[in-house]
Each structure stands twice: as C-alpha cells, then as structure tokens.
Amino acid sequence: MNQTPKPLIIIAEDDKDLAMLIATQLEVAGMLSQICHEASHVERFLKNNFANLILLDVHLPDDTGFNLMSDLRNSGNTTPVIFLTGENDEVKKVKALEMGGDDYITKPFGFPELIARINAVLRRAETTNDGNITQNASITDKPFEFCGAEVNPQRLEVTFPDGATESIGRKELGIFAYLADHPNAVLTRKNLIHSVWGIHADVRSRSLDQYIVKIRELYKRHDLTLDSFRTVHGVGYIYDVKVPE
C-alpha cells in the first residue's frame, strides 16, 4: 500500500466555479485542495496548516496575488507558488517570476497541462531543500556574521574573535540564520519556532528557550555579549543591527 501523503494545494481564486472545477481535477489527480477566495483566507490557513503549493490568482477581492506572496515570504513562508491570471501580460509574468514565483499560467488553460505543471513544481520543491538541516537553514548557505562572530553553515561552526571555533547543532544554526535574515524587527516566538522547527511544531514547547540559553552560554564563554539580541517580553525577540550611516 502506498503511504505517501497526498499533496495539499491551496486554490486562491475568487471565481468560485473555476475554483471548484480545479479542486475536482486535483482530486482526480490524487491531490487534496483548500479553496480560498480571498488573500486573508490564505494567510489565516497557512498560519496553522501546511500546504505543498499555492495556485494564486493575480487578482483577489481583498488584495493582489503579488502582495500576498510578498507578505508570505516576509513572514518566512516558502510555499511554492504558481500564478494564475486571465491577462496575457508579459510585464506581470516577469514580475511574478522575479518575485520567486515557480510558474505563471494564463487562463484559459487545459487541466492536463495544469496538473503537469503542478507536478513539475512539486518535484523541484522536493529536491530544492535537500541541503536543508532545518526548515530555514542549509549546509550550502554562505558564512555570515552574528553578534561579532562568524557562523559557518557549511561546517556547522562558529568562529569567535579570540580565534576559537566551536561546533553548533542544526537548531542553533537555524536560529542564527533566521535572526540574521530578519534584523531590526520584532519576531514572535511562533515566527521563530515555525521557521526553524517547521509549521507543525508545538509552539508551547520550551525547546526554543533551551536553545537560546545554549547560544547565550556559547557567546559568554568567548567574552562576547548578545546585547543586540534581546527578548521582547510576552512577544518574542529582536535582533538589533546598527545600520551604517
């Protein structure tokens, strides 16, 4: 018996008849679907659920597909996106792909082609994250600076100004990477947990706190402070980085 879970596809489409038709075709192709007629519905769904792909209409009643994708990426959500549109507009197509959209399909389209394109994006998504050791960090990432030390994802190491190098675990790397990618903004505990542990992680767990303590102790051993990495009580954390004048 095949135990491979069926992929879940979000259909973000304000045309209710078309959305139902797409959902029916996805079911025939062995996929699950979640219909969302508004951008806000997509965001609410993804806060508590995992999806393999979004079929995203460029025009939704409460926002554009471009704005929705931008908001999702800024929140750390990397769900693959195939844009759907009734406009054969080359400028919008280029914009969608430059934003990181995985494909761009103009209506009307044939359902065999749609299913084939969905499967192609899903296959790419399966291999894209082969180097990931947490939801957000990969061993192919380049070294980066964090609070006066150099973090090297390729070696899972941190090198300090005193010349010492220490090994770190994958969760510590994920925390370093997420904070470094989101400086000067308050991050909720949920942001950090879902980005490092995955969308299905238990946000009530105290694992994050334990890893934060390990990171603080690591820096303390090498006489470095984490003054720029602060707790925002009742909310989460902030990594303050001075912007060069």
C-alpha positions as CSV (number, residue, x, y, z in Angstrom):
1,M,0.0,0.0,0.0
2,N,1.3,3.5,-0.9
3,Q,1.7,5.5,2.2
4,T,2.9,8.7,0.5
5,P,0.7,11.6,1.7
6,K,-1.3,13.4,-0.9
7,P,0.0,16.9,-1.6
8,L,-2.3,19.7,-0.4
9,I,-2.8,22.5,-2.9
10,I,-4.3,25.9,-2.0
11,I,-6.6,27.3,-4.7
12,A,-6.6,31.1,-4.2
13,E,-9.2,32.0,-6.7
14,D,-12.2,34.4,-6.5
15,D,-14.1,32.7,-9.3
16,K,-16.0,30.1,-7.3
17,D,-17.0,27.9,-10.2
18,L,-13.4,27.8,-11.5
19,A,-12.1,27.1,-8.1
20,M,-14.4,24.1,-7.7
21,L,-13.5,22.8,-11.1
22,I,-9.8,23.0,-10.3
23,A,-10.4,21.2,-7.0
24,T,-12.3,18.4,-8.8
25,Q,-9.4,18.0,-11.3
26,L,-6.8,17.9,-8.4
27,E,-8.8,15.2,-6.7
28,V,-8.9,13.1,-9.8
29,A,-5.1,13.6,-10.0
30,G,-4.7,12.3,-6.4
31,M,-4.2,15.7,-4.7
32,L,-6.0,17.4,-1.8
33,S,-7.2,21.0,-2.1
34,Q,-8.2,24.0,0.1
35,I,-10.2,26.7,-1.7
36,C,-9.6,30.3,-0.5
37,H,-11.5,33.1,-2.3
38,E,-9.5,35.9,-0.5
39,A,-5.9,36.7,0.3
40,S,-6.7,37.0,4.0
41,H,-8.1,33.4,4.0
42,V,-4.9,32.1,2.5
43,E,-2.9,33.8,5.3
44,R,-5.1,32.5,8.0
45,F,-5.0,29.0,6.7
46,L,-1.2,28.9,6.4
47,K,-0.7,30.2,9.9
48,N,-2.0,26.8,11.2
49,N,-1.6,24.4,8.3
50,F,1.0,23.2,5.9
51,A,0.4,23.3,2.1
52,N,2.6,21.9,-0.7
53,L,1.7,24.6,-3.2
54,I,-0.4,27.6,-3.9
55,L,-2.3,28.3,-7.1
56,L,-2.5,32.0,-6.8
57,D,-4.8,34.3,-8.8
58,V,-3.1,37.6,-9.6
59,H,-6.3,39.5,-8.7
60,L,-8.2,38.7,-5.4
61,P,-11.1,40.7,-3.9
62,D,-9.1,42.0,-1.0
63,D,-5.5,42.2,-2.4
64,T,-3.3,41.3,-5.3
65,G,-1.5,37.9,-5.6
66,F,1.8,39.8,-5.8
67,N,1.2,41.5,-2.4
68,L,0.1,38.2,-0.8
69,M,3.2,36.4,-2.0
70,S,5.4,39.2,-0.7
71,D,3.7,39.1,2.7
72,L,4.1,35.3,2.9
73,R,7.8,35.5,2.0
74,N,8.4,38.3,4.5
75,S,6.8,36.1,7.2
76,G,9.1,33.2,6.4
77,N,6.6,31.1,4.4
78,T,8.3,29.5,1.4
79,T,5.3,27.5,0.0
80,P,5.8,27.2,-3.8
81,V,3.5,29.5,-5.9
82,I,2.0,29.1,-9.4
83,F,0.4,32.3,-10.5
84,L,-2.9,32.1,-12.4
85,T,-4.2,35.0,-14.4
86,G,-6.6,35.9,-17.2
87,E,-4.2,38.6,-18.5
88,N,-1.5,37.7,-21.0
89,D,0.7,40.4,-19.7
90,E,4.5,39.9,-20.2
91,V,5.4,42.6,-17.6
92,K,3.3,40.9,-14.9
93,K,4.7,37.5,-15.9
94,V,8.3,38.8,-15.5
95,K,7.4,40.4,-12.2
96,A,5.8,37.2,-10.8
97,L,8.9,35.1,-11.8
98,E,11.3,37.7,-10.5
99,M,9.5,37.7,-7.1
100,G,10.2,34.0,-6.8
101,G,7.0,32.5,-8.4
102,D,7.6,29.0,-9.6
103,D,5.4,29.2,-12.6
104,Y,2.9,31.6,-14.4
105,I,-0.2,30.2,-16.2
106,T,-2.6,32.3,-18.3
107,K,-6.3,31.5,-18.4
108,P,-7.9,29.7,-20.1
109,F,-5.7,26.6,-19.6
110,G,-6.1,22.9,-20.1
111,F,-6.3,20.8,-16.9
112,P,-3.8,18.2,-18.1
113,E,-1.2,21.0,-18.6
114,L,-2.1,22.5,-15.2
115,I,-1.6,19.1,-13.4
116,A,1.7,18.5,-15.3
117,R,2.9,22.0,-14.2
118,I,1.9,21.4,-10.6
119,N,3.7,18.1,-10.5
120,A,6.8,19.7,-12.0
121,V,6.9,22.3,-9.3
122,L,6.3,19.7,-6.6
123,R,9.2,17.7,-7.9
124,R,11.5,20.7,-7.8
125,A,10.4,21.6,-4.3
126,E,11.3,18.1,-3.1
127,T,14.9,18.4,-4.2
128,T,15.4,22.1,-3.6
129,N,15.6,21.6,0.2
130,D,17.9,18.5,0.1
131,G,20.7,20.5,1.8
132,N,18.4,21.9,4.5
133,I,19.1,20.7,8.0
134,T,16.4,22.9,9.5
135,Q,13.3,24.4,7.9
136,N,15.2,27.6,7.1
137,A,18.9,26.8,7.0
138,S,21.1,24.7,4.6
139,I,24.6,23.5,4.7
140,T,25.1,25.2,1.3
141,D,24.5,28.7,2.9
142,K,27.4,31.1,2.9
143,P,29.0,32.1,6.3
144,F,27.5,35.2,8.0
145,E,28.2,37.5,10.9
146,F,26.1,37.3,14.1
147,C,26.9,39.5,17.1
148,G,30.7,39.6,16.5
149,A,31.3,36.0,15.5
150,E,31.2,34.2,12.1
151,V,28.7,31.5,11.7
152,N,29.7,28.9,9.0
153,P,26.6,26.8,8.0
154,Q,28.8,24.6,5.7
155,R,30.8,23.3,8.7
156,L,28.2,23.9,11.5
157,E,30.7,26.0,13.3
158,V,31.0,29.5,14.9
159,T,34.4,31.2,14.9
160,F,35.0,33.9,17.6
161,P,37.3,36.9,17.7
162,D,39.6,35.1,20.1
163,G,40.4,32.6,17.4
164,A,38.4,29.7,18.8
165,T,36.0,27.7,16.7
166,E,33.1,25.8,18.2
167,S,30.7,23.3,16.7
168,I,27.0,24.0,16.8
169,G,23.9,21.9,16.3
170,R,21.4,22.3,13.5
171,K,18.8,24.1,15.6
172,E,21.3,26.7,16.8
173,L,22.2,27.3,13.1
174,G,18.5,27.7,12.2
175,I,18.0,30.3,15.0
176,F,21.2,32.2,13.9
177,A,20.1,32.1,10.3
178,Y,16.5,33.3,11.0
179,L,17.6,36.2,13.2
180,A,20.3,37.2,10.7
181,D,17.8,37.2,7.9
182,H,15.3,39.4,9.9
183,P,17.2,42.1,11.7
184,N,15.7,45.2,13.4
185,A,12.2,43.7,13.6
186,V,10.3,42.1,16.5
187,L,9.9,38.4,15.8
188,T,7.2,36.3,17.6
189,R,8.1,33.0,19.2
190,K,5.8,31.4,16.6
191,N,7.8,33.0,13.8
192,L,11.0,31.6,15.1
193,I,9.6,28.1,16.0
194,H,7.8,27.6,12.8
195,S,10.7,28.8,10.7
196,V,13.3,26.5,12.4
197,W,11.2,23.5,13.6
198,G,8.6,23.6,10.9
199,I,4.9,24.6,10.6
200,H,3.7,21.5,12.7
201,A,6.0,22.3,15.7
202,D,4.4,22.7,19.1
203,V,4.7,26.4,19.8
204,R,4.1,25.7,23.5
205,S,7.3,23.7,23.8
206,R,10.2,25.2,25.8
207,S,12.8,23.8,23.4
208,L,13.4,27.2,21.9
209,D,14.2,28.7,25.3
210,Q,16.7,26.0,25.9
211,Y,18.5,26.6,22.7
212,I,18.5,30.4,23.3
213,V,20.2,29.7,26.6
214,K,22.8,27.4,24.9
215,I,23.6,30.2,22.4
216,R,24.0,32.8,25.2
217,E,26.3,30.5,27.1
218,L,28.3,29.8,23.9
219,Y,29.0,33.5,23.4
220,K,29.7,34.1,27.1
221,R,32.5,31.5,27.0
222,H,34.3,33.7,24.5
223,D,33.6,37.1,26.2
224,L,31.0,38.2,23.7
225,T,27.7,39.7,24.7
226,L,24.4,39.3,22.9
227,D,23.2,42.8,23.8
228,S,21.8,43.3,20.3
229,F,19.7,40.1,20.6
230,R,17.0,40.9,23.1
231,T,13.9,39.3,24.5
232,V,10.7,41.2,23.9
233,H,8.7,40.1,26.9
234,G,5.3,38.5,26.0
235,V,6.1,38.6,22.3
236,G,9.4,37.1,21.3
237,Y,12.8,38.5,20.3
238,I,14.5,41.2,18.3
239,Y,17.9,41.3,16.7
240,D,19.0,45.0,16.5
241,V,21.7,45.7,13.9
242,K,23.2,49.1,13.5
243,V,22.6,50.5,10.0
244,P,25.8,52.1,8.6
245,E,25.4,55.8,8.1
